[in-house]
Amino acid sequence: MKPEDFDYDLPPERIAQMPAPRREGARLLVHRRGADTTAHRRIADLADCLRPGDLLVMNDTRVLPARLFGRRKSGARVEFLFCEPTAEPEVWTALCNPAGKLRPKEELLLAGGALRATLVRRPEDSTGRPGRQWWVRLEDIGDGTRGVPSMLERYGSVPLPPYIERDPAEKASAGDRERYQTVYARHPGAVAAPTAGLHLTQELLSTLEASGVECAFVTLHVGPGTFQPIQCRAIEDHRMHSERFEIAGETVDAIARTKERGGRVVCVGTTSVRVLESVAAEGELRAMEGRTSLYVYPGYEFRVCDAMLTNFHLPRSSLLVLVSAFAGRDRILRLYEEAIETGYRFYSYGDAMLLV
């Protein structure tokens, strides 16, 4: 399979630049594979699309306002995207733009001079060459705030995807700190939102539970590789970036109960899918934490996931490949074409589909 096998034409006006006025007001394309039927609903109708005894599994990672801007001593502007902690105190990996002219031990002032970033080293990427990533030590030289997450919460901006074309000043006024975050986000660590969950509200989750649908959580801290297109000549040669995950014993028990009663495990987003399938690939489902670079492409045999709530994904992306593995490439491209023709909104702030 080639990347162009997972391509499609999307009119620019179909890329959602702003979230829907109400989370549960987003449109929902419901496709049932067995009957090969499609219905057009709203997220608010989700309880009508599921059955008592089903289990909804959500990713409760919390997006960090991980983007910071600064200047070199020359005055040149540099953008940092802080990704995850290293073993060294207050040192995190960060994507830097531009990265090539920076030097080890160089110091930069970020956030208008409130923070000092010291470049520790520049690791090699998967090809053995220096990449855009640096190890960066961050210090608050203003009031001494400690802990990189706390500094990011105070001074950082929301790392919206590159296809959302707004200035940083507009992002704050648009309320992205609230809307580019699920209502159940608990564990800080992601640099991108698990976007299928952006549609859910506490009221909708209460309605689902009242209708007999159980809820459970996993954690996967979404990394910057989520938006990268597949660039290998063959789909099978692509390699995923490693991401941190955790699944608790109570979620494992909930899945076991669901399977025993004949219910379906409904994964909210591809990140929830990857956690469950990564753990199942190790053998019997169990509580664990670790890292996953699981890459799901057509031919993969799903062990846990029975249904999937997911947004519409970028062409030639690993996310589109994953949903194609679940429902079939030809079917997915046909559904995407129908969604485009009927006015669905695409990508992070867009509408959703339920694959049953």
VENWO-V828810 format. One line per field, one symbol per residue. burial: b if it has 9 or more other ideal C-beta (glycine too) atoms within 8 Angstrom, else e. A space follows every 50 residues. Layout:
burial = ???
This chain:
burial = eebeebeeebeeebbbeebbeebbbbbbbbbbbeeeebeebbbebbbebb eebbbbbbbbbbbbbbbbbbbbeeeeebbbbbbbeeeeebbbbbbbeebe ebeeebebbbbeebbbbbbbebbebeeeeebebbbbbbbbeeeebeebeb bbeebbbbbbeeebebebeebbebebbebbbbebbebebbbbbbbbbbbb eeebbebbbebbbbbbbbbbbbbbebbbebeeeebeebebbebbbbbbee bbebbbbbbeeebbbbbbbbbbbbbbbbbbeeeebbeeeeebbbebbbee eeebbebbbbbbbbbbbbbbbbbbbbbebebbbebbbbbbeeebbbbbbb bbbbbb
